[in-house]
Amino acid sequence: MLESMVIALQLIATFSSDITTSPMTFAGKNKMTEHIKFEEGKPVKLDLGCGDRKQEGHYGIDIAKTDACDYQFDLRGKFPIDDDSVDAIYCSHFLEHLTGSDRVKFMEECWRVLKEESQLTVITPHWSSMRSIQDPTHEWPPICESSFLYFNKGWMDDNKLSHYNIKCNFDFGYGYSLDPDIAVRNQDFQQFSIKHYNNAVMDIFVTLTKKSMDHVTPKAPI
């Protein structure tokens, strides 16, 4: 009996030592990309958190090595990419898997590697959709339109939030993927539903444009 308990404890200890690895090591134990040097003369477009599929004409990047992944590294840390070297970034259904602090670091890194006036496209489940909370790997809080104000320096300064020390500056606009029953209705009904009904919006599509840190977006006329 005692011998069986000892063997069981040894197995538990062995299993524990295998899983207490860093996220980068745990992801298939593949070698992570140390520094990326992109092909010269070709637009650099990235699909971040591409998983098993990537956008056409983009380099796929993920922590897990898949057929779609061209470069493998942890998107929660510093990207092994030069400053101001990327023409476009696409990121679909990845941001919601990051914690709040990791979302900030991710947005800062996207801003750092993008060329000025280049764009980052982010698609996530809308906060009012059950899609935002159905997945146990989604982090809090769900993402809404106003979530992206925290990556606009002018808004942060106006609201006395510079002590957050967020190092990026994006202008942005957004659109929606609507529930099929809402999508076939007229525009007035759609706008009312977006504002008042849960599950009217499925996903939010956000286009963010990199601005310099000293750029101030003109306020809309009252």
C-alpha positions as CSV (number, residue, x, y, z in Angstrom):
1,M,0.0,0.0,0.0
2,L,2.7,2.4,1.0
3,E,4.7,1.5,-2.1
4,S,1.7,2.3,-4.3
5,M,1.3,5.7,-2.6
6,V,5.0,6.5,-3.2
7,I,4.6,5.6,-6.9
8,A,1.5,7.8,-7.2
9,L,3.3,10.7,-5.6
10,Q,6.2,10.3,-7.9
11,L,3.9,10.3,-10.9
12,I,2.2,13.5,-9.6
13,A,5.5,15.2,-9.1
14,T,6.7,14.2,-12.6
15,F,3.4,15.5,-14.2
16,S,3.6,18.8,-12.2
17,S,7.2,19.4,-13.4
18,D,6.1,19.0,-17.0
19,I,3.3,21.6,-16.8
20,T,4.9,24.3,-14.7
21,T,6.7,25.8,-17.7
22,S,6.5,29.3,-19.1
23,P,3.7,30.0,-21.7
24,M,6.3,30.2,-24.4
25,T,7.7,26.8,-23.6
26,F,4.4,25.2,-23.1
27,A,3.1,26.0,-26.6
28,G,4.3,22.9,-28.3
29,K,7.9,23.4,-27.0
30,N,8.9,24.8,-30.4
31,K,11.7,27.3,-30.8
32,M,10.5,30.9,-30.5
33,T,11.4,33.5,-33.1
34,E,14.2,35.7,-31.7
35,H,14.1,38.5,-34.3
36,I,12.2,38.9,-37.6
37,K,13.8,40.5,-40.6
38,F,11.1,40.8,-43.3
39,E,11.7,40.6,-47.0
40,E,12.7,44.1,-48.3
41,G,10.5,45.8,-50.9
42,K,7.4,43.8,-49.9
43,P,4.5,45.3,-47.8
44,V,4.7,43.9,-44.3
45,K,1.2,42.8,-43.1
46,L,0.8,40.7,-39.9
47,D,-2.0,38.5,-38.8
48,L,-1.5,38.4,-35.0
49,G,-2.9,35.4,-33.1
50,C,-3.7,33.7,-36.5
51,G,-4.3,30.2,-35.1
52,D,-4.9,27.8,-37.9
53,R,-5.7,30.3,-40.5
54,K,-4.4,33.7,-41.6
55,Q,-5.4,36.5,-43.9
56,E,-4.1,36.3,-47.5
57,G,-0.9,38.3,-48.0
58,H,-0.2,38.4,-44.3
59,Y,2.5,36.8,-42.2
60,G,0.9,34.6,-39.6
61,I,2.1,35.0,-36.0
62,D,1.0,32.9,-33.0
63,I,2.4,31.3,-29.9
64,A,1.4,27.9,-31.2
65,K,3.1,26.4,-34.2
66,T,0.4,25.8,-36.9
67,D,0.4,25.4,-40.6
68,A,-0.7,29.1,-40.8
69,C,2.0,30.4,-38.5
70,D,5.1,31.9,-40.1
71,Y,6.7,33.2,-37.0
72,Q,6.2,31.9,-33.4
73,F,6.4,34.1,-30.3
74,D,4.4,35.2,-27.3
75,L,2.2,38.2,-28.2
76,R,2.0,39.1,-24.5
77,G,5.6,40.3,-24.5
78,K,7.9,42.5,-26.7
79,F,7.5,41.7,-30.3
80,P,10.8,40.7,-32.0
81,I,10.1,43.2,-34.7
82,D,11.8,46.6,-35.5
83,D,10.1,49.9,-34.7
84,D,8.0,51.5,-37.5
85,S,8.5,48.6,-39.9
86,V,5.0,47.1,-40.4
87,D,2.4,48.3,-42.9
88,A,-0.7,46.7,-41.5
89,I,-1.9,44.5,-38.7
90,Y,-4.9,42.3,-38.6
91,C,-6.1,40.7,-35.3
92,S,-9.3,38.7,-35.1
93,H,-10.6,37.1,-31.9
94,F,-7.4,37.4,-30.0
95,L,-7.6,40.5,-27.9
96,E,-10.4,39.2,-25.7
97,H,-8.1,36.4,-24.5
98,L,-5.7,38.8,-22.9
99,T,-5.9,40.3,-19.4
100,G,-6.4,44.0,-19.1
101,S,-2.7,44.7,-18.5
102,D,-1.7,42.4,-21.3
103,R,-4.1,44.2,-23.7
104,V,-2.3,47.5,-22.9
105,K,1.1,45.9,-23.6
106,F,-0.2,44.4,-26.8
107,M,-1.6,47.7,-28.1
108,E,1.6,49.4,-27.2
109,E,3.6,46.9,-29.2
110,C,1.3,47.1,-32.2
111,W,1.7,50.9,-32.1
112,R,5.5,50.6,-31.8
113,V,6.0,48.3,-34.8
114,L,3.5,50.0,-37.1
115,K,4.5,52.8,-39.5
116,E,2.9,56.1,-38.8
117,E,-0.6,56.3,-40.4
118,S,-0.7,52.5,-40.8
119,Q,-3.7,50.6,-39.5
120,L,-4.5,47.9,-37.0
121,T,-7.7,46.1,-37.5
122,V,-9.2,44.4,-34.4
123,I,-12.2,42.1,-34.3
124,T,-13.6,40.9,-31.0
125,P,-17.0,39.8,-29.7
126,H,-19.1,42.8,-28.6
127,W,-19.6,43.3,-24.9
128,S,-23.4,43.0,-25.3
129,S,-23.2,39.6,-27.0
130,M,-23.2,36.2,-25.3
131,R,-20.2,35.5,-27.5
132,S,-18.1,37.8,-25.3
133,I,-18.7,35.6,-22.2
134,Q,-19.3,32.1,-23.6
135,D,-15.6,31.1,-23.9
136,P,-13.9,30.2,-20.6
137,T,-10.6,31.5,-21.9
138,H,-11.9,35.0,-22.5
139,E,-10.6,37.5,-20.0
140,W,-12.4,40.3,-18.1
141,P,-13.6,42.9,-19.1
142,P,-15.6,42.3,-22.3
143,I,-14.7,44.8,-25.0
144,C,-16.8,47.7,-25.9
145,E,-16.5,50.8,-28.2
146,S,-15.1,52.9,-25.4
147,S,-12.4,50.4,-24.6
148,F,-10.3,51.9,-27.4
149,L,-10.4,55.4,-26.0
150,Y,-7.6,54.4,-23.6
151,F,-5.3,54.1,-26.6
152,N,-5.9,57.6,-27.8
153,K,-3.6,60.1,-26.1
154,G,-5.7,63.1,-26.6
155,W,-8.7,61.5,-24.8
156,M,-6.4,60.2,-22.1
157,D,-5.0,63.7,-21.5
158,D,-8.4,65.4,-21.6
159,N,-9.6,62.9,-18.9
160,K,-6.5,63.4,-16.7
161,L,-5.4,59.8,-17.2
162,S,-1.8,60.4,-18.3
163,H,-0.7,58.6,-15.1
164,Y,-1.8,55.4,-16.7
165,N,1.4,55.8,-18.7
166,I,0.0,54.0,-21.8
167,K,2.6,54.5,-24.6
168,C,0.5,54.5,-27.8
169,N,-1.7,56.9,-29.7
170,F,-4.4,55.6,-32.1
171,D,-7.3,57.3,-33.8
172,F,-10.1,54.8,-34.5
173,G,-13.4,54.0,-35.9
174,Y,-15.7,51.0,-35.7
175,G,-18.5,49.0,-37.2
176,Y,-20.5,45.9,-36.3
177,S,-21.4,42.4,-37.3
178,L,-25.1,42.1,-36.5
179,D,-27.3,39.2,-35.6
180,P,-28.9,37.9,-38.8
181,D,-32.4,38.8,-37.6
182,I,-31.3,42.4,-36.9
183,A,-29.2,42.7,-40.1
184,V,-32.3,42.4,-42.4
185,R,-34.2,45.2,-40.7
186,N,-34.0,48.9,-41.6
187,Q,-31.2,51.2,-40.4
188,D,-33.3,52.9,-37.7
189,F,-34.2,49.6,-36.1
190,Q,-30.6,48.4,-36.3
191,Q,-29.4,51.6,-34.5
192,F,-32.1,51.2,-31.8
193,S,-31.2,47.6,-31.4
194,I,-27.5,48.2,-31.1
195,K,-28.1,50.7,-28.3
196,H,-30.8,48.9,-26.4
197,Y,-30.8,45.2,-27.0
198,N,-28.4,42.5,-25.9
199,N,-27.2,40.1,-28.6
200,A,-28.1,42.5,-31.4
201,V,-24.4,42.9,-32.2
202,M,-22.2,39.9,-32.6
203,D,-18.7,41.3,-33.2
204,I,-17.2,44.8,-33.2
205,F,-14.7,45.7,-36.0
206,V,-12.3,48.4,-35.0
207,T,-9.9,50.2,-37.3
208,L,-7.1,52.0,-35.5
209,T,-4.7,54.4,-37.2
210,K,-1.2,55.0,-35.7
211,K,-0.6,58.6,-34.8
212,S,2.6,60.2,-33.3
213,M,2.5,60.7,-29.6
214,D,2.3,64.5,-30.1
215,H,-0.7,64.3,-32.5
216,V,-3.9,65.6,-31.1
217,T,-7.1,64.6,-32.8
218,P,-9.3,67.6,-33.5
219,K,-12.5,67.6,-31.4
220,A,-15.7,67.1,-33.3
221,P,-17.8,70.3,-33.5
222,I,-20.6,70.5,-31.0
